[in-house]
Structures are given as structure tokens and as C-alpha cells.
Amino acid sequence: MDTTVSQKNLMSRLSSINVYPVKSIAGISLSAAHVEKQGLEFDRRFMVSTLDGKMITARTHPQMVKIKAIIEPDGLVLCYPGLIDLHFTFNEFEMEEINATVWNDTFLAYSTTKEANQWFSSILGTEAQLLFSGKQSNRVREKIQTNVSFADGYPLLVISEASLTELNKRSSSHHTMAQFRTNLVVSGNDAFIEDSWKRIRIGDVEFEVVKPCQRCILTTVNPNTAQYHPNKEPLKTFSTFRADDSGNVYFGQNLIAKNEGTINVGDAIEILETKEKEYYTDSGTTITARLTTPDATNTQHTTESKKITISLNGNLFTGNTEDPLLQQVEAAGLSINNSCRAGLCGACRVTLESGNVEQEESPALNQRLKDAGMILACCAVPKTDIEVVD
């Protein structure tokens, strides 16, 4: 049952504030920030997209995490190893209306500059464009009744330092907060204290805790090397103590701001209302599986790749016996619904009508689904000509 309190938790303070000016690039640490209803000022106000406006993220292009930003009074400076820095000012934007798509949301965004488009295209190795949300994002999420920037789904994310410490106690690898791309980090000794918050106040701003944050393959990307972790950590560890019945894993809590104002590092976390924590089974063991990554350059193969024919909903294209189906479908200009890209959530389940695939074990694919011919496109590797429908 929810409990209302009116006291300051002296053990919890705001220890870090981070913004990500462009979706999927490296974060910037701030000592203070202005909070808007659509998120922190400067946070995810830009997004790289395909030429038809669909988001491009570090889930499929991990090199994006090596792009760094410097915020200037009238624009941004973007830096990437081996490239000349990109400088642009806000007043030079073309500001042509473009339909942008983040997951299932399509809304109006604005073009920036041709130089920015070319700069990002050279990094990604594919034609891309840099979009601007506008001073006020046109994306309104009905579920939370507020505007949201180019963030995945919610304006802000909070994680406690103690939660990261607990993860590192359990994981075979060491993880940093940068992997989880959180806006707010709080101090304290109680792991997952944020799971018990329903309403909090930091500085001038009251926040509502909306839901736990579902995690994806991006958490396995090393922020310094831009390489996927070979064993899918930390997702593998999360699956042992932070997973729901469907295999989705959660870390951190999504927030919405109830008013605008300023927050500062060092501000106390005032707990206004609490809730019962979400329950996750703690197995204390890890799932044994053949592990894959969505980047073929990071996967070792013992057999020679062969050319095959893949049919998706009747659309034929030439594929191979080396890369996951989802990666091949996207390379062919087609799409399959997906989310975590790590074999956990089941969003990319498709039906295998004919042919054979190599499929790792996953909590999102039980025996009943296997018997029905279902596979997970993100981690199923075709071994023969295949026909799939979604």
C-alpha cells in the first residue's frame, strides 16, 4: 500500500546530473540543471535518423557512444576520434519539418545542417541526418500526458549508486554508471531504494516515479571502447535477479517532472510518497546460453558463412549463415519489431515457416513458443534458406 511521508532522507542526495545532447552519444556531467516537463534542458534534443526519419542509436551503431559534445551558449561542438570537430549554431539550422520516429511515436522534428548530416554519415557508414526536436518537442506521449524529447520513452531516469554496487557484487564484470545513461544518480547505502519511491522532490522540482526502466543491449556497450561485452553483461546478471516473468530486465526508475525548476548536485532527496517495490525472483544463478552480439565483427564463428535466401513476409533477399536474422533484415531495408536486441524481451518473436536457425536459449522463448515455431530474430542465426513471418 502507498505511504505518504514528509521527511528528508539524509542518506540520499543527488550525486550526479547527466545530459546527452544527441541521443546515444556520450553524456555530459553537470553541477546544476534546469528541469523542463520534457526533460533536462539540452537532454536528447537532437537525434540521428535515417533519411526517412527513423531513429539510429548505439544499439546498432555502438560507435556513437564515442561521440562527445560540448555545449556552447549558441550551439554545440561534437567530437569524434579521427574526425575534425563539428561546430554548429542553433541559428543556422534549416528548420525544415521532418517526420521523426522513435519506437512507435511519429512526430514533427526539424532539419539541422548538411554539414551535420555528412559528419554523422561518415561515422556511421550510412546516409544519416541530424534532427532537432525544437525548443518544445512536438512529441506528446498520451500515457504520461507530457511532451518528451528524443528519449526512448520517458523524460528522466534515476539510479542509485548502491544499486550499481549491488550489480557489481553479483556480476563477473565491473560496470560503470555510464553504461546505463541515467540523468540522475543518487547517493546512499540502500540498493534499489529508488524502486520504493513514488514521489520525490529535488531542489525546486517535484518528480513522479512512473515505472522501472527496461534495459537493452545498449547496456552491454563499453562507453570507452564502443565494443559489446562478449558475455552480454550486465544483462546476463540482471536476468538472475531483476527479471520479470517474461524475461524483461529492469534497472533504474523513469521519472516525469511535475513542475519546472533547478536542481543541483548535493541536493537532498525529499521523499514525498513511497510505494511497494517491484518483485523480482532472485535465482542467484545465471542462464547458460550460446551468446551472440548484434555486431558481426565481435562474434567468433567456427564455420564458413554461406549465402542463403531469406523470406520475410514474402519479401526475398540474400542473407548469410553468420549474422543474426534481425541484423540481416535491417541491412536489407526491412524491419521487425524489436526492443532489447538481447534475447530477453521477446519483442522480436517471429514464426519460422521453413528452414533451420541456430537459436540461443532465452527466457523469452519457452517450450510452448518453440513448439509453435517461434524464434527470436535478434539472436537467431539462419543456417539454411528460411521463410519467416511476423
C-alpha positions in Angstrom: 0.0 0.0 0.0 1.3 3.5 -0.8 2.5 5.5 2.1 2.8 9.3 2.3 5.7 10.7 4.2 7.1 14.2 4.8 10.8 14.0 5.6 14.1 14.3 4.0 16.2 11.2 3.6 19.5 12.4 4.8 21.2 9.3 3.3 20.1 10.1 -0.2 21.4 13.1 -2.1 21.8 14.0 -5.8 25.4 13.0 -6.6 25.4 13.4 -10.4 23.5 15.1 -13.2 24.0 13.9 -16.8 22.6 15.1 -20.1 23.0 13.6 -23.6 22.5 16.4 -26.1 22.3 13.9 -29.0 20.5 10.6 -28.4 23.1 7.7 -28.0 26.2 9.8 -27.7 28.4 10.2 -24.6 26.9 12.1 -21.6 27.9 15.5 -20.1 28.2 15.8 -16.4 26.7 19.0 -14.9 26.8 20.6 -11.5 23.3 22.0 -11.9 20.5 21.7 -14.5 17.2 23.3 -15.4 14.4 20.8 -15.4 11.6 21.1 -18.0 8.5 19.0 -18.3 10.1 17.4 -21.4 13.3 16.5 -19.5 16.5 18.2 -18.6 17.5 21.2 -20.7 19.8 20.1 -23.5 19.0 16.4 -22.9 18.3 14.4 -26.1 17.2 17.5 -28.0 19.0 16.0 -31.1 18.7 12.6 -32.7 20.4 10.9 -35.6 18.0 9.3 -38.1 17.7 7.6 -41.4 16.7 9.7 -44.3 13.1 8.8 -43.7 13.3 9.9 -40.0 13.7 6.6 -38.2 16.0 6.8 -35.2 19.5 5.5 -35.3 21.0 4.5 -32.0 24.0 2.9 -30.4 22.1 -0.3 -30.1 23.0 -1.0 -33.8 25.8 1.6 -34.2 27.8 1.3 -30.9 30.5 3.7 -32.2 28.1 6.5 -31.4 29.0 6.3 -27.7 32.4 7.7 -28.6 30.9 11.0 -29.8 31.4 13.7 -27.2 29.6 17.1 -27.0 30.5 20.5 -25.7 27.5 22.8 -25.0 28.1 26.4 -26.1 25.8 29.4 -25.5 24.6 29.4 -29.1 25.2 25.8 -30.2 27.2 22.6 -29.9 30.6 21.2 -30.6 30.7 17.5 -31.4 34.0 15.5 -31.3 34.8 12.0 -32.6 38.2 10.3 -32.8 39.9 10.9 -36.1 37.5 13.5 -37.4 37.5 17.3 -37.5 35.2 18.6 -34.8 31.7 19.6 -35.9 30.6 23.1 -34.8 27.1 24.4 -35.4 25.0 27.2 -34.0 21.2 27.0 -33.5 20.5 30.0 -35.7 22.0 28.2 -38.8 19.5 25.3 -38.7 17.4 24.8 -41.9 14.4 24.0 -39.6 12.5 22.1 -42.3 9.8 19.9 -40.9 10.6 16.2 -40.9 8.6 13.3 -39.6 10.7 11.6 -36.9 10.1 8.2 -35.5 11.2 7.0 -32.0 9.9 3.4 -31.5 6.1 3.7 -32.2 5.9 7.5 -31.9 6.0 9.6 -35.1 6.1 13.4 -34.7 7.4 16.5 -36.3 11.1 17.4 -35.8 13.4 19.8 -37.7 16.4 19.5 -40.0 19.7 21.0 -38.9 22.6 21.4 -41.4 24.0 19.5 -44.3 27.4 19.6 -42.7 26.0 17.8 -39.6 24.3 15.2 -41.8 27.6 14.5 -43.6 29.6 14.3 -40.4 27.3 11.7 -38.8 27.1 9.8 -42.1 30.8 9.4 -42.2 30.9 8.0 -38.6 28.0 5.6 -39.2 29.0 4.4 -42.7 25.4 5.0 -43.9 23.4 8.0 -45.0 22.0 9.8 -42.0 20.7 13.1 -40.8 20.8 15.1 -37.5 17.4 16.2 -36.3 16.4 18.9 -33.8 13.4 18.5 -31.5 12.7 22.2 -31.5 12.7 24.3 -28.3 9.5 22.5 -27.3 9.2 18.9 -28.5 6.2 18.1 -30.7 6.2 14.5 -29.3 3.4 14.1 -26.7 3.1 10.8 -25.0 -0.5 10.3 -24.1 0.4 7.6 -21.5 2.1 10.3 -19.3 0.4 13.4 -20.6 3.5 15.3 -21.3 5.9 16.3 -24.0 9.1 14.1 -24.3 12.3 14.8 -26.2 14.0 12.1 -28.3 14.5 9.9 -25.2 13.2 6.3 -25.6 10.0 6.8 -23.7 10.2 9.0 -20.5 11.8 12.4 -19.8 14.2 11.3 -17.0 15.9 8.3 -15.4 17.3 7.9 -11.8 19.6 5.2 -10.4 21.2 5.0 -7.0 24.9 4.4 -6.5 24.1 1.5 -4.2 22.1 -0.3 -6.9 25.2 -0.2 -9.2 27.3 -1.5 -6.3 24.9 -4.4 -5.8 25.1 -5.3 -9.5 28.9 -5.3 -9.4 28.9 -7.6 -6.4 26.9 -10.1 -8.4 28.5 -9.7 -11.9 31.7 -11.3 -13.2 32.5 -7.9 -14.8 32.8 -4.4 -13.5 30.2 -1.9 -14.7 30.1 1.9 -14.6 27.1 4.2 -14.4 27.9 5.5 -17.9 26.7 2.2 -19.3 23.1 3.0 -18.1 22.8 6.5 -19.5 21.0 7.9 -16.5 20.1 11.5 -15.9 20.2 11.5 -12.1 22.4 9.5 -9.8 21.7 9.5 -6.1 23.9 8.5 -3.1 23.0 6.3 -0.2 23.6 2.8 1.1 20.3 1.1 0.3 20.4 -0.8 -3.0 17.3 -0.1 -5.2 15.9 2.5 -2.8 14.6 4.2 -6.0 12.2 1.3 -6.5 10.4 2.3 -3.4 9.8 6.0 -4.4 6.5 7.2 -5.8 7.0 11.0 -5.4 10.2 12.8 -4.6 11.4 16.4 -4.5 14.9 17.5 -5.6 15.7 21.2 -5.3 12.8 23.2 -6.8 11.3 20.2 -8.6 8.8 17.5 -7.7 9.1 14.3 -9.6 6.7 11.4 -10.1 8.3 7.9 -10.4 6.4 6.3 -13.3 7.8 2.9 -13.9 11.0 0.8 -13.8 13.3 1.2 -16.8 13.6 -1.9 -19.0 17.1 -2.4 -20.2 18.5 -3.5 -23.6 21.7 -4.4 -25.5 23.0 -0.9 -25.2 23.9 -1.5 -21.5 26.5 -4.1 -22.8 28.4 -1.5 -24.8 31.6 -0.3 -23.2 31.5 3.5 -23.2 35.2 3.8 -23.8 35.8 1.2 -26.5 32.3 1.1 -28.1 32.5 -2.7 -28.0 29.7 -5.1 -26.9 30.5 -7.2 -23.9 31.3 -10.7 -25.2 29.1 -12.3 -22.5 26.2 -9.8 -22.7 27.0 -8.4 -19.2 25.3 -6.9 -17.3 22.1 -8.3 -18.9 23.2 -11.8 -18.1 23.5 -10.9 -14.4 20.3 -8.8 -14.4 18.4 -11.9 -15.7 19.2 -13.6 -12.4 17.7 -11.0 -10.0 16.0 -8.2 -11.9 13.8 -10.0 -14.4 10.0 -10.3 -14.7 8.2 -13.5 -15.7 8.7 -12.6 -19.4 12.4 -12.2 -19.1 12.5 -8.4 -19.3 15.1 -6.9 -17.0 14.9 -3.6 -15.2 17.4 -1.2 -13.7 16.6 2.4 -12.6 13.3 4.2 -12.5 11.7 6.5 -15.1 10.6 9.9 -13.9 8.4 12.8 -15.0 8.7 16.3 -13.6 5.5 17.9 -12.1 6.9 21.4 -12.4 9.9 23.2 -13.9 12.9 24.4 -11.8 16.5 24.0 -10.9 18.3 21.0 -9.4 21.9 21.0 -8.1 24.4 18.2 -7.3 24.3 17.9 -3.5 20.6 18.5 -3.2 18.8 16.3 -0.7 16.2 13.8 -2.0 13.0 14.5 -0.2 10.7 11.5 -0.2 7.1 12.7 -0.5 5.4 9.3 -1.2 6.6 5.7 -1.3 5.3 2.5 -2.9 5.9 -1.2 -2.6 9.0 -2.2 -4.6 8.5 -4.3 -7.7 9.2 -8.0 -7.1 11.8 -10.0 -9.0 12.8 -13.6 -8.4 16.4 -13.8 -7.2 17.7 -17.1 -8.6 21.3 -16.4 -7.7 22.4 -18.3 -10.9 23.0 -17.3 -14.5 21.4 -18.5 -17.6 23.7 -20.7 -19.7 23.4 -19.9 -23.4 25.3 -19.5 -26.6 25.9 -15.8 -26.5 25.7 -13.5 -29.6 26.0 -9.8 -30.2 24.3 -7.8 -32.9 27.7 -6.8 -34.3 29.2 -9.5 -36.6 32.7 -8.0 -36.1 32.5 -9.0 -32.4 31.4 -12.6 -32.9 33.7 -15.5 -33.5 32.5 -18.2 -35.9 33.8 -21.7 -36.4 32.1 -22.3 -39.8 32.4 -20.5 -43.1 29.5 -18.2 -43.8 27.3 -19.2 -46.8 24.9 -17.2 -48.9 21.2 -18.1 -48.4 17.8 -16.8 -49.3 15.7 -15.2 -46.6 12.0 -14.6 -46.9 10.3 -12.1 -44.5 6.5 -11.8 -45.1 7.1 -12.8 -48.7 10.0 -10.3 -49.2 13.0 -12.1 -50.6 16.7 -11.1 -50.1 20.1 -12.7 -50.0 21.4 -13.4 -46.5 24.2 -15.3 -44.8 24.7 -18.1 -42.1 26.7 -15.8 -39.9 24.7 -12.9 -38.6 21.5 -12.7 -36.5 18.3 -12.5 -38.5 17.3 -9.1 -37.2 20.6 -7.6 -38.3 20.2 -9.1 -41.8 16.6 -7.9 -42.1 17.6 -4.3 -41.3 20.5 -4.4 -43.7 18.1 -5.4 -46.4 16.0 -2.3 -45.7 13.2 -4.2 -44.0 12.1 -4.2 -40.3 11.0 -6.5 -37.5 9.6 -5.2 -34.2 12.3 -5.2 -31.6 13.3 -3.7 -28.3 16.2 -5.2 -26.2 18.1 -6.8 -29.0 19.5 -9.2 -26.5 17.1 -12.2 -26.5 15.3 -11.1 -23.3 12.1 -9.3 -24.0 10.5 -11.3 -26.8 9.5 -8.2 -28.9 11.2 -9.6 -32.0 9.5 -13.0 -31.9 8.7 -14.3 -35.5 7.4 -17.6 -36.8 9.8 -19.8 -38.7 7.8 -21.3 -41.5 10.6 -23.3 -43.1 14.4 -23.8 -42.8 16.7 -24.0 -39.8 18.2 -21.5 -37.4 20.7 -21.6 -34.6 18.8 -20.1 -31.6 20.2 -19.5 -28.2 18.2 -20.3 -25.0 16.2 -17.4 -23.8 13.6 -16.8 -21.1 11.5 -15.0 -23.8 11.2 -18.3 -25.7 9.6 -21.1 -23.7 8.9 -24.6 -25.0 5.3 -23.8 -25.9 6.5 -20.9 -28.2 9.3 -23.1 -29.7 6.7 -25.8 -30.5 4.7 -23.2 -32.3 7.7 -22.4 -34.5 8.6 -19.1 -32.8 12.2 -17.8 -32.9 13.8 -14.5 -31.7 15.1 -12.5 -34.6 17.7 -10.7 -32.6 19.6 -13.8 -31.7 18.5 -16.5 -34.2 21.2 -17.2 -36.9 19.9 -18.7 -40.1 21.7 -21.9 -41.2 19.7 -22.7 -44.3 17.3 -20.8 -46.6 14.5 -19.7 -44.3 11.0 -18.3 -44.5 9.7 -16.2 -41.6 6.5 -14.2 -40.9 5.9 -11.7 -38.2 
